[in-house]
Amino acid sequence: MNILKTLIAIFLFLAGGLSIAQSDGNDSEKITDTELSKLTKLSEEQMGSGKYQIKIQNVKFYGMQRQLLSQNELVSKLASGDYGADAYANEEGVVVVALLRKSTPEERAMMKQQREQAQMQDPSSLVGSDAKPFELEDLEGNKYSMDELKGKVVVINFWFIGCPPCRKEIPELNELVEENEDEEVVFLGVATDRHKQLTSFLSKTEFNYNIIAEGRRFAAAYNVTAYPTHIVIGKDAKVSYAAAGFGPGSIDVLKSAIEEELEK
């Protein structure tokens, strides 16, 4: 992934309500020339070589004055399209710092294109549409089809193990399941991971949704491009709620969407 694509990915993640590791934007927290000199500034070729690791949520972003940016500041700057970034890696080959700079015309054009595509793929556009037909089987061998689930509220969580926000929201999702255990609600956790990987993960982490493995094709049917994505299908087999990302209050909104469907 080159530097520009990384920036685009970050913008889309943040637009979806996901979180990264940033400070409160304290101007006194700056990176010095000495600190930067201990890191390797990466070229586009090096970023695309596959030799360097990058986990968006662990990269610290600094402004043109070397100040550590808050998440809100970073969102604002990336949304403007006026900024590109230079990436710096440590001795282990892990990208840990990105220093913002003025973007090139090429970067501005690509960022604009990606934002427009993201708006077209906004999951909320699914609301009111008919639910996609499906036949799924969870890790326990239980089978689910849209035809058989008509008349029930179906809550779908698209996720994968390597997604930090997906893992972070699991305790709140478990509470949702517990609160609705006596109601006509079916919770499906559609993961992109394989059966064996999920079995290993779930042996250490409790997740009370009905977990489905290798769900990429089903996710594609709903044009899922950001994780986690939540969809609620009403008793009438129509999508009543769809949203991507995890942040403060996002599960409360999902809870309200479920309650609204149960009251119908």
Backbone as CSV, one residue per row, in Angstrom:
resi,resn,N_x,N_y,N_z,CA_x,CA_y,CA_z,C_x,C_y,C_z
1,MET,0.857,-1.197,0.000,0.000,0.000,0.000,0.886,1.237,0.000
2,ASN,0.704,2.164,-0.977,1.531,3.352,-0.976,0.972,4.392,-0.014
3,ILE,1.696,5.513,0.121,1.335,6.493,1.132,-0.026,7.106,0.857
4,LEU,-0.307,7.416,-0.409,-1.585,8.019,-0.750,-2.741,7.078,-0.436
5,LYS,-2.603,5.807,-0.810,-3.665,4.839,-0.538,-3.870,4.675,0.960
6,THR,-2.781,4.769,1.721,-2.894,4.685,3.173,-3.724,5.838,3.714
7,LEU,-3.458,7.047,3.221,-4.229,8.208,3.659,-5.703,8.054,3.323
8,ILE,-5.979,7.556,2.134,-7.366,7.347,1.718,-8.048,6.340,2.631
9,ALA,-7.332,5.256,2.941,-7.893,4.242,3.832,-8.198,4.829,5.200
10,ILE,-7.306,5.677,5.696,-7.512,6.298,7.002,-8.746,7.184,6.982
11,PHE,-8.859,7.975,5.919,-10.027,8.854,5.832,-11.320,8.049,5.838
12,LEU,-11.352,6.952,5.066,-12.562,6.134,4.990,-12.857,5.474,6.328
13,PHE,-11.806,5.025,7.044,-12.011,4.414,8.354,-12.610,5.425,9.324
14,LEU,-12.025,6.637,9.333,-12.500,7.641,10.264,-13.892,8.122,9.888
15,ALA,-14.163,8.210,8.597,-15.496,8.614,8.149,-16.535,7.595,8.588
16,GLY,-16.081,6.354,8.739,-16.984,5.295,9.188,-17.128,5.226,10.687
17,GLY,-16.458,6.135,11.413,-16.600,6.171,12.859,-15.571,5.347,13.600
18,LEU,-14.542,4.865,12.914,-13.536,4.058,13.576,-12.502,4.943,14.243
19,SER,-11.705,4.347,15.123,-10.767,5.121,15.914,-9.328,4.746,15.628
20,ILE,-8.454,5.739,15.765,-7.023,5.502,15.667,-6.361,6.079,16.908
21,ALA,-5.080,5.739,17.093,-4.368,6.155,18.303,-3.782,7.541,18.113
22,GLN,-4.482,8.570,18.553,-4.009,9.937,18.486,-4.160,10.581,19.857
23,SER,-3.482,11.713,20.024,-3.543,12.394,21.311,-4.713,13.359,21.345
24,ASP,-4.725,14.215,22.363,-5.779,15.216,22.468,-5.431,16.484,21.712
25,GLY,-4.355,16.419,20.917,-3.999,17.562,20.093,-3.209,18.623,20.830
26,ASN,-2.572,18.295,21.925,-1.768,19.230,22.689,-0.598,19.725,21.849
27,ASP,-0.539,21.046,21.585,0.501,21.595,20.719,1.902,21.390,21.267
28,SER,2.031,21.179,22.587,3.355,21.000,23.176,3.930,19.630,22.853
29,GLU,3.086,18.737,22.345,3.521,17.385,22.031,3.933,17.336,20.564
30,LYS,5.212,17.564,20.334,5.721,17.619,18.969,6.816,16.585,18.772
31,ILE,7.033,16.218,17.521,8.123,15.307,17.207,9.335,16.138,16.798
32,THR,10.499,15.766,17.287,11.712,16.543,17.038,12.511,15.971,15.873
33,ASP,13.458,16.777,15.379,14.339,16.304,14.311,15.141,15.094,14.774
34,THR,15.524,15.100,16.051,16.294,13.975,16.593,15.480,12.690,16.551
35,GLU,14.208,12.782,16.919,13.334,11.604,16.891,13.117,11.112,15.467
36,LEU,12.927,12.049,14.539,12.733,11.664,13.143,13.982,11.033,12.551
37,SER,15.153,11.499,12.992,16.412,10.979,12.444,16.639,9.514,12.803
38,LYS,15.952,9.038,13.836,16.083,7.638,14.244,15.169,6.720,13.427
39,LEU,14.321,7.332,12.600,13.390,6.582,11.763,13.803,6.671,10.302
40,THR,13.274,5.782,9.487,13.567,5.778,8.052,12.393,6.367,7.290
41,LYS,12.671,7.454,6.541,11.638,8.047,5.701,11.459,7.172,4.468
42,LEU,10.237,6.752,4.213,9.981,5.792,3.145,9.540,6.472,1.857
43,SER,10.065,5.964,0.760,9.632,6.423,-0.554,8.363,5.672,-0.950
44,GLU,7.718,6.104,-2.031,6.537,5.397,-2.526,6.893,3.954,-2.882
45,GLU,8.081,3.772,-3.475,8.519,2.433,-3.866,8.685,1.539,-2.652
46,GLN,9.273,2.078,-1.586,9.460,1.289,-0.367,8.119,0.938,0.277
47,MET,7.186,1.883,0.281,5.870,1.618,0.864,5.137,0.524,0.107
48,GLY,5.357,0.465,-1.196,4.669,-0.526,-2.010,5.406,-1.838,-2.146
49,SER,6.575,-1.944,-1.502,7.400,-3.143,-1.661,6.914,-4.330,-0.846
50,GLY,6.084,-4.073,0.162,5.615,-5.143,1.033,6.572,-5.463,2.169
51,LYS,7.682,-4.736,2.256,8.677,-4.998,3.296,8.352,-4.283,4.605
52,TYR,7.444,-3.320,4.517,7.132,-2.529,5.703,5.693,-2.772,6.149
53,GLN,5.524,-2.859,7.459,4.202,-3.120,8.022,3.535,-1.810,8.426
54,ILE,2.237,-1.745,8.212,1.501,-0.564,8.661,0.156,-0.979,9.240
55,LYS,-0.094,-0.560,10.463,-1.389,-0.742,11.109,-1.905,0.659,11.403
56,ILE,-2.932,1.047,10.669,-3.404,2.424,10.703,-3.650,2.924,12.120
57,GLN,-4.224,2.066,12.964,-4.598,2.507,14.305,-3.393,2.787,15.193
58,ASN,-2.183,2.364,14.770,-0.982,2.553,15.593,-0.071,3.661,15.093
59,VAL,-0.398,4.268,13.945,0.442,5.326,13.382,0.089,6.663,14.025
60,LYS,1.118,7.422,14.423,0.892,8.763,14.961,1.070,9.777,13.832
61,PHE,0.116,10.691,13.734,0.122,11.685,12.664,0.481,13.063,13.211
62,TYR,1.436,13.696,12.530,1.897,15.019,12.936,1.616,16.024,11.829
63,GLY,1.278,17.267,12.241,1.004,18.324,11.283,2.276,18.932,10.729
64,MET,2.122,19.937,9.887,3.274,20.558,9.235,4.153,21.317,10.222
65,GLN,3.604,21.632,11.393,4.398,22.270,12.447,4.940,21.241,13.435
66,ARG,4.874,19.982,13.045,5.382,18.850,13.833,4.538,18.535,15.068
67,GLN,3.351,19.135,15.189,2.498,18.880,16.353,1.707,17.599,16.148
68,LEU,1.520,16.837,17.231,0.721,15.617,17.176,-0.742,16.005,17.011
69,LEU,-1.395,15.428,16.006,-2.769,15.805,15.687,-3.778,14.974,16.471
70,SER,-4.853,15.617,16.877,-5.975,14.873,17.445,-6.720,14.199,16.301
71,GLN,-7.583,13.253,16.636,-8.326,12.564,15.583,-9.207,13.540,14.812
72,ASN,-9.846,14.481,15.510,-10.704,15.452,14.826,-9.905,16.322,13.871
73,GLU,-8.708,16.727,14.299,-7.854,17.535,13.425,-7.445,16.748,12.193
74,LEU,-7.115,15.484,12.395,-6.693,14.650,11.270,-7.833,14.462,10.277
75,VAL,-9.039,14.191,10.783,-10.201,14.032,9.903,-10.409,15.293,9.073
76,SER,-10.320,16.452,9.729,-10.536,17.721,9.040,-9.516,17.940,7.930
77,LYS,-8.260,17.650,8.221,-7.203,17.867,7.228,-7.325,16.889,6.067
78,LEU,-7.616,15.632,6.366,-7.750,14.652,5.288,-8.979,14.942,4.437
79,ALA,-10.044,15.409,5.084,-11.269,15.708,4.344,-11.069,16.852,3.362
80,SER,-10.167,17.775,3.686,-9.927,18.916,2.803,-9.251,18.514,1.504
81,GLY,-8.510,17.396,1.538,-7.770,16.967,0.360,-6.503,17.760,0.126
82,ASP,-6.175,18.667,1.046,-5.019,19.549,0.860,-3.721,18.965,1.395
83,TYR,-3.796,17.777,1.990,-2.610,17.225,2.637,-2.274,15.822,2.153
84,GLY,-0.967,15.611,1.964,-0.428,14.285,1.757,0.386,13.956,2.998
85,ALA,1.220,12.935,2.944,2.016,12.590,4.120,3.270,11.833,3.726
86,ASP,4.300,11.995,4.541,5.513,11.188,4.425,5.509,10.195,5.577
87,ALA,5.785,8.941,5.266,5.747,7.879,6.275,7.152,7.561,6.775
88,TYR,7.251,7.242,8.063,8.528,6.908,8.699,8.397,5.570,9.425
89,ALA,9.384,4.709,9.235,9.365,3.378,9.854,10.488,3.249,10.875
90,ASN,10.270,2.392,11.877,11.315,2.129,12.865,12.241,1.015,12.380
91,GLU,13.166,0.590,13.241,14.159,-0.419,12.853,13.529,-1.767,12.549
92,GLU,12.344,-2.019,13.095,11.656,-3.290,12.847,10.861,-3.278,11.538
93,GLY,10.906,-2.159,10.830,10.175,-2.075,9.569,8.699,-1.793,9.739
94,VAL,8.336,-1.189,10.868,6.935,-0.861,11.144,6.743,0.650,11.024
95,VAL,5.761,1.070,10.253,5.469,2.494,10.110,4.839,2.999,11.406
96,VAL,5.472,3.998,12.012,4.994,4.499,13.300,4.659,5.985,13.273
97,VAL,5.137,6.688,12.249,4.921,8.135,12.160,4.539,8.513,10.737
98,ALA,3.602,9.442,10.614,3.282,10.053,9.322,3.285,11.563,9.521
99,LEU,4.060,12.253,8.707,4.206,13.704,8.811,3.472,14.352,7.641
100,LEU,2.428,15.111,7.966,1.628,15.714,6.909,2.383,16.817,6.176
101,ARG,2.071,16.956,4.908,2.626,18.004,4.040,1.538,18.381,3.045
102,LYS,1.779,19.423,2.268,0.818,19.813,1.249,0.729,18.724,0.184
103,SER,-0.475,18.411,-0.238,-0.664,17.345,-1.221,-0.340,17.830,-2.629
104,THR,-0.023,16.884,-3.484,0.220,17.175,-4.892,-1.128,17.198,-5.624
105,PRO,-1.192,17.780,-6.819,-2.449,17.750,-7.586,-2.966,16.329,-7.802
106,GLU,-2.061,15.376,-8.041,-2.462,13.984,-8.244,-3.128,13.428,-6.987
107,GLU,-2.545,13.709,-5.837,-3.107,13.216,-4.576,-4.479,13.827,-4.306
108,ARG,-4.622,15.123,-4.585,-5.915,15.785,-4.363,-7.003,15.175,-5.250
109,ALA,-6.650,14.901,-6.503,-7.622,14.319,-7.433,-8.040,12.920,-6.995
110,MET,-7.076,12.103,-6.556,-7.394,10.741,-6.140,-8.220,10.737,-4.857
111,MET,-7.885,11.631,-3.929,-8.639,11.710,-2.682,-10.090,12.094,-2.962
112,LYS,-10.292,13.032,-3.872,-11.643,13.461,-4.237,-12.427,12.298,-4.842
113,GLN,-11.777,11.541,-5.710,-12.429,10.399,-6.348,-12.830,9.350,-5.327
114,GLN,-11.937,9.065,-4.383,-12.223,8.054,-3.371,-13.351,8.489,-2.440
115,ARG,-13.400,9.774,-2.101,-14.489,10.270,-1.248,-15.834,10.108,-1.942
116,GLU,-15.859,10.409,-3.242,-17.102,10.281,-4.004,-17.548,8.825,-4.072
117,GLN,-16.589,7.910,-4.261,-16.924,6.488,-4.300,-17.447,6.014,-2.953
118,ALA,-16.838,6.512,-1.879,-17.270,6.116,-0.535,-18.702,6.561,-0.271
119,GLN,-19.050,7.772,-0.739,-20.406,8.263,-0.546,-21.411,7.395,-1.288
120,MET,-21.016,6.919,-2.489,-21.896,6.057,-3.270,-22.107,4.712,-2.585
121,GLN,-21.100,4.274,-1.776,-21.167,2.977,-1.126,-21.640,3.076,0.325
122,ASP,-22.147,4.235,0.722,-22.638,4.435,2.078,-23.706,3.387,2.382
123,PRO,-23.505,2.561,3.420,-24.468,1.492,3.700,-25.868,1.991,4.016
124,SER,-25.990,3.251,4.462,-27.323,3.764,4.794,-28.230,3.831,3.565
125,SER,-27.626,3.793,2.373,-28.427,3.808,1.145,-29.224,2.512,0.977
126,LEU,-28.885,1.490,1.766,-29.600,0.212,1.702,-30.956,0.259,2.395
127,VAL,-31.133,1.233,3.278,-32.363,1.300,4.075,-33.586,1.406,3.161
128,GLY,-34.556,0.532,3.411,-35.771,0.505,2.616,-35.756,-0.523,1.503
129,SER,-34.574,-1.079,1.236,-34.467,-2.078,0.168,-34.799,-3.472,0.697
130,ASP,-35.126,-4.374,-0.209,-35.384,-5.759,0.178,-34.098,-6.422,0.657
131,ALA,-34.212,-7.246,1.682,-33.043,-7.984,2.169,-32.545,-8.934,1.090
132,LYS,-31.236,-9.103,1.027,-30.656,-10.022,0.052,-30.966,-11.465,0.467
133,PRO,-31.325,-12.302,-0.479,-31.561,-13.711,-0.130,-30.258,-14.365,0.314
134,PHE,-30.330,-15.248,1.277,-29.112,-15.932,1.726,-29.439,-17.279,2.339
135,GLU,-28.447,-18.130,2.315,-28.460,-19.401,3.034,-27.098,-19.524,3.701
136,LEU,-27.078,-19.423,5.020,-25.834,-19.392,5.777,-25.813,-20.501,6.817
137,GLU,-24.606,-20.891,7.203,-24.435,-21.908,8.244,-23.406,-21.406,9.246
138,ASP,-23.755,-21.440,10.537,-22.821,-20.945,11.542,-21.827,-22.030,11.958
139,LEU,-20.936,-21.669,12.862,-19.869,-22.585,13.277,-20.403,-23.829,13.971
140,GLU,-21.622,-23.755,14.494,-22.228,-24.892,15.188,-23.034,-25.784,14.249
141,GLY,-23.094,-25.395,12.978,-23.846,-26.190,12.011,-25.297,-25.779,11.853
142,ASN,-25.719,-24.721,12.560,-27.089,-24.219,12.417,-27.223,-23.454,11.105
143,LYS,-28.345,-23.639,10.422,-28.534,-23.019,9.115,-29.578,-21.901,9.182
144,TYR,-29.355,-20.886,8.350,-30.232,-19.721,8.325,-30.511,-19.337,6.874
145,SER,-31.752,-18.998,6.595,-32.095,-18.478,5.271,-33.054,-17.316,5.458
146,MET,-33.013,-16.377,4.529,-33.881,-15.213,4.641,-35.340,-15.613,4.578
147,ASP,-35.652,-16.606,3.773,-37.045,-17.060,3.663,-37.583,-17.543,5.008
148,GLU,-36.761,-18.305,5.737,-37.196,-18.863,7.017,-37.220,-17.814,8.132
149,LEU,-36.451,-16.744,7.950,-36.353,-15.727,8.998,-37.361,-14.593,8.839
150,LYS,-38.166,-14.635,7.797,-39.200,-13.613,7.635,-40.127,-13.637,8.842
151,GLY,-40.453,-12.453,9.342,-41.274,-12.363,10.545,-40.443,-12.155,11.789
152,LYS,-39.110,-12.279,11.649,-38.200,-12.011,12.759,-37.322,-10.806,12.417
153,VAL,-36.719,-10.231,13.447,-35.755,-9.154,13.238,-34.375,-9.792,13.127
154,VAL,-33.680,-9.506,12.056,-32.357,-10.089,11.822,-31.305,-8.989,11.942
155,VAL,-30.347,-9.199,12.828,-29.272,-8.232,13.054,-27.969,-8.852,12.567
156,ILE,-27.332,-8.202,11.603,-26.114,-8.748,10.997,-24.929,-7.841,11.293
157,ASN,-23.862,-8.449,11.762,-22.603,-7.750,12.014,-21.550,-8.309,11.060
158,PHE,-21.060,-7.479,10.148,-19.968,-7.880,9.258,-18.658,-7.478,9.930
159,TRP,-17.744,-8.435,10.117,-16.535,-8.169,10.889,-15.427,-9.127,10.487
160,PHE,-14.227,-8.913,11.057,-13.145,-9.888,10.918,-12.197,-9.748,12.106
161,ILE,-11.478,-10.794,12.395,-10.653,-10.863,13.603,-9.609,-9.757,13.660
162,GLY,-8.980,-9.442,12.538,-7.908,-8.457,12.514,-8.364,-7.017,12.554
163,CYS,-9.647,-6.782,12.765,-10.212,-5.423,12.803,-10.340,-4.970,14.257
164,PRO,-9.483,-4.050,14.737,-9.534,-3.624,16.140,-10.894,-3.085,16.585
165,PRO,-11.550,-2.208,15.798,-12.869,-1.735,16.240,-13.893,-2.860,16.323
166,CYS,-13.758,-3.851,15.432,-14.675,-5.001,15.475,-14.543,-5.729,16.809
167,ARG,-13.304,-5.932,17.233,-13.072,-6.633,18.504,-13.522,-5.782,19.688
168,LYS,-13.294,-4.489,19.575,-13.601,-3.591,20.686,-15.093,-3.541,20.996
169,GLU,-15.932,-3.694,19.971,-17.372,-3.574,20.194,-18.025,-4.872,20.661
170,ILE,-17.283,-5.977,20.663,-17.868,-7.274,21.000,-18.570,-7.291,22.365
171,PRO,-17.971,-6.740,23.432,-18.684,-6.768,24.724,-20.054,-6.091,24.665
172,GLU,-20.153,-4.972,23.956,-21.439,-4.282,23.837,-22.422,-5.082,22.987
173,LEU,-21.903,-5.765,21.973,-22.774,-6.604,21.151,-23.302,-7.784,21.960
174,ASN,-22.460,-8.320,22.834,-22.915,-9.411,23.709,-24.055,-8.946,24.616
175,GLU,-23.972,-7.701,25.072,-25.046,-7.152,25.904,-26.347,-7.054,25.111
176,LEU,-26.231,-6.696,23.825,-27.414,-6.631,22.965,-28.092,-7.994,22.868
177,VAL,-27.275,-9.030,22.688,-27.813,-10.387,22.586,-28.526,-10.765,23.882
178,GLU,-27.900,-10.466,25.000,-28.483,-10.806,26.302,-29.804,-10.075,26.523
179,GLU,-29.853,-8.805,26.130,-31.063,-8.003,26.325,-32.219,-8.481,25.454
180,ASN,-31.902,-9.162,24.365,-32.943,-9.574,23.416,-33.110,-11.088,23.324
181,GLU,-32.633,-11.820,24.336,-32.663,-13.279,24.261,-34.081,-13.850,24.265
182,ASP,-35.048,-13.100,24.793,-36.428,-13.588,24.816,-37.267,-13.001,23.684
183,GLU,-36.631,-12.226,22.817,-37.345,-11.586,21.722,-37.117,-12.346,20.418
184,GLU,-37.886,-11.971,19.407,-37.765,-12.595,18.096,-36.665,-11.901,17.291
185,VAL,-35.440,-12.018,17.791,-34.294,-11.390,17.135,-33.229,-12.450,16.885
186,VAL,-32.686,-12.454,15.682,-31.603,-13.375,15.325,-30.355,-12.547,15.042
187,PHE,-29.267,-12.860,15.748,-28.012,-12.134,15.588,-27.021,-12.980,14.788
188,LEU,-26.570,-12.460,13.663,-25.614,-13.167,12.810,-24.317,-12.367,12.718
189,GLY,-23.214,-12.997,13.077,-21.903,-12.368,12.962,-21.177,-12.927,11.754
190,VAL,-21.218,-12.204,10.656,-20.647,-12.690,9.398,-19.193,-12.235,9.296
191,ALA,-18.285,-13.179,9.478,-16.852,-12.878,9.466,-16.230,-13.254,8.125
192,THR,-15.141,-12.578,7.790,-14.415,-12.932,6.565,-13.391,-14.028,6.828
193,ASP,-13.150,-14.329,8.101,-12.125,-15.308,8.468,-12.593,-16.742,8.239
194,ARG,-11.625,-17.653,8.226,-11.931,-19.070,8.048,-12.399,-19.703,9.361
195,HIS,-13.023,-20.861,9.216,-13.600,-21.582,10.360,-12.554,-21.824,11.452
196,LYS,-11.382,-22.315,11.077,-10.341,-22.652,12.045,-9.865,-21.419,12.799
197,GLN,-9.682,-20.303,12.080,-9.239,-19.068,12.719,-10.278,-18.575,13.721
198,LEU,-11.532,-18.662,13.340,-12.604,-18.205,14.224,-12.729,-19.083,15.457
199,THR,-12.589,-20.382,15.272,-12.664,-21.305,16.406,-11.581,-20.990,17.426
200,SER,-10.384,-20.709,16.937,-9.272,-20.360,17.822,-9.546,-19.046,18.547
201,PHE,-10.004,-18.042,17.816,-10.289,-16.730,18.405,-11.394,-16.826,19.452
202,LEU,-12.452,-17.551,19.125,-13.606,-17.638,20.020,-13.353,-18.513,21.241
203,SER,-12.275,-19.293,21.209,-11.911,-20.073,22.393,-11.355,-19.163,23.489
204,LYS,-10.959,-17.945,23.094,-10.394,-16.992,24.047,-11.279,-15.762,24.241
205,THR,-12.152,-15.519,23.277,-13.010,-14.328,23.316,-14.470,-14.727,23.149
206,GLU,-15.295,-14.362,24.110,-16.724,-14.678,24.027,-17.424,-13.723,23.069
207,PHE,-18.086,-14.273,22.083,-18.878,-13.479,21.143,-20.172,-14.250,20.913
208,ASN,-21.274,-13.701,21.389,-22.522,-14.456,21.459,-23.426,-14.347,20.233
209,TYR,-22.951,-13.694,19.191,-23.675,-13.755,17.914,-23.535,-15.173,17.354
210,ASN,-24.382,-15.541,16.424,-24.216,-16.790,15.679,-23.183,-16.512,14.587
211,ILE,-22.011,-17.102,14.716,-20.873,-16.725,13.876,-20.813,-17.541,12.590
212,ILE,-20.709,-16.827,11.481,-20.588,-17.451,10.160,-19.195,-17.181,9.613
213,ALA,-18.532,-18.213,9.125,-17.178,-18.072,8.582,-17.203,-17.778,7.084
214,GLU,-16.087,-17.223,6.612,-15.863,-16.998,5.180,-17.051,-16.302,4.509
215,GLY,-17.423,-15.164,5.066,-18.620,-14.465,4.587,-18.373,-13.357,3.585
216,ARG,-17.236,-13.400,2.883,-16.917,-12.319,1.937,-17.978,-12.154,0.853
217,ARG,-18.454,-13.263,0.319,-19.431,-13.183,-0.775,-20.726,-12.528,-0.293
218,PHE,-21.153,-12.897,0.913,-22.374,-12.299,1.459,-22.154,-10.815,1.743
219,ALA,-20.965,-10.468,2.256,-20.640,-9.059,2.503,-20.661,-8.270,1.197
220,ALA,-20.153,-8.878,0.141,-20.131,-8.211,-1.165,-21.546,-7.951,-1.676
221,ALA,-22.475,-8.840,-1.342,-23.868,-8.660,-1.775,-24.464,-7.387,-1.192
222,TYR,-23.954,-6.983,-0.022,-24.406,-5.754,0.620,-23.431,-4.595,0.406
223,ASN,-22.465,-4.785,-0.504,-21.469,-3.751,-0.813,-20.725,-3.274,0.434
224,VAL,-20.421,-4.205,1.326,-19.696,-3.848,2.545,-18.243,-3.545,2.199
225,THR,-17.800,-2.325,2.503,-16.422,-1.921,2.230,-15.699,-1.450,3.484
226,ALA,-16.414,-1.313,4.598,-15.803,-0.878,5.854,-16.282,-1.794,6.968
227,TYR,-15.399,-1.988,7.942,-15.720,-2.898,9.043,-15.515,-2.190,10.372
228,PRO,-16.375,-2.470,11.349,-17.571,-3.305,11.234,-18.704,-2.582,10.508
229,THR,-19.607,-3.348,9.919,-20.851,-2.819,9.348,-22.013,-3.570,9.988
230,HIS,-23.024,-2.814,10.391,-24.210,-3.404,11.033,-25.439,-3.183,10.162
231,ILE,-26.230,-4.219,10.000,-27.471,-4.141,9.235,-28.600,-4.763,10.053
232,VAL,-29.737,-4.089,10.073,-30.937,-4.627,10.724,-31.993,-4.857,9.645
233,ILE,-32.508,-6.066,9.603,-33.575,-6.425,8.670,-34.859,-6.608,9.470
234,GLY,-35.899,-5.892,9.088,-37.155,-5.933,9.824,-37.970,-7.182,9.549
235,LYS,-39.087,-7.294,10.239,-39.962,-8.465,10.089,-40.535,-8.580,8.679
236,ASP,-40.541,-7.445,7.968,-41.056,-7.437,6.599,-39.981,-7.778,5.571
237,ALA,-38.805,-8.206,6.066,-37.681,-8.598,5.202,-37.114,-7.428,4.407
238,LYS,-37.228,-6.224,4.968,-36.605,-5.048,4.366,-35.543,-4.496,5.310
239,VAL,-34.498,-3.909,4.736,-33.426,-3.323,5.539,-33.952,-2.055,6.204
240,SER,-33.893,-2.016,7.524,-34.395,-0.850,8.258,-33.267,-0.004,8.840
241,TYR,-32.071,-0.571,8.891,-30.926,0.162,9.457,-29.647,-0.404,8.868
242,ALA,-28.703,0.489,8.538,-27.392,0.054,8.048,-26.382,1.146,8.345
243,ALA,-25.270,0.773,8.949,-24.240,1.753,9.285,-22.894,1.059,9.413
244,ALA,-21.838,1.801,9.089,-20.478,1.274,9.200,-19.730,2.010,10.298
245,GLY,-18.801,1.303,10.937,-17.937,1.923,11.926,-18.387,1.694,13.351
246,PHE,-17.457,1.974,14.270,-17.737,1.838,15.692,-17.174,3.047,16.406
247,GLY,-18.001,3.699,17.190,-17.569,4.853,17.949,-18.511,5.080,19.113
248,PRO,-18.293,6.169,19.876,-19.157,6.448,21.022,-20.629,6.526,20.612
249,GLY,-21.455,5.721,21.247,-22.889,5.767,20.986,-23.372,4.955,19.808
250,SER,-22.457,4.364,19.034,-22.893,3.650,17.827,-23.736,2.416,18.157
251,ILE,-23.406,1.718,19.235,-24.185,0.533,19.602,-25.528,0.939,20.203
252,ASP,-25.578,2.101,20.845,-26.861,2.605,21.349,-27.820,2.876,20.193
253,VAL,-27.276,3.398,19.091,-28.104,3.657,17.906,-28.610,2.336,17.329
254,LEU,-27.715,1.342,17.287,-28.108,0.016,16.803,-29.201,-0.569,17.693
255,LYS,-29.039,-0.420,18.994,-30.033,-0.920,19.950,-31.393,-0.283,19.697
256,SER,-31.405,1.018,19.461,-32.661,1.725,19.195,-33.317,1.226,17.914
257,ALA,-32.481,0.926,16.911,-33.009,0.421,15.637,-33.687,-0.933,15.826
258,ILE,-33.093,-1.770,16.672,-33.686,-3.084,16.961,-35.006,-2.921,17.706
259,GLU,-35.003,-2.060,18.722,-36.216,-1.840,19.518,-37.356,-1.310,18.655
260,GLU,-37.014,-0.430,17.725,-38.035,0.144,16.842,-38.689,-0.939,15.989
261,GLU,-37.884,-1.882,15.515,-38.437,-2.969,14.698,-39.295,-3.912,15.529
262,LEU,-38.894,-4.154,16.766,-39.663,-5.053,17.631,-41.028,-4.474,17.985
263,GLU,-41.124,-3.158,17.984,-42.385,-2.505,18.340,-43.393,-2.515,17.199
264,LYS,-42.955,-2.855,16.004,-43.863,-2.830,14.845,-44.801,-4.037,14.870
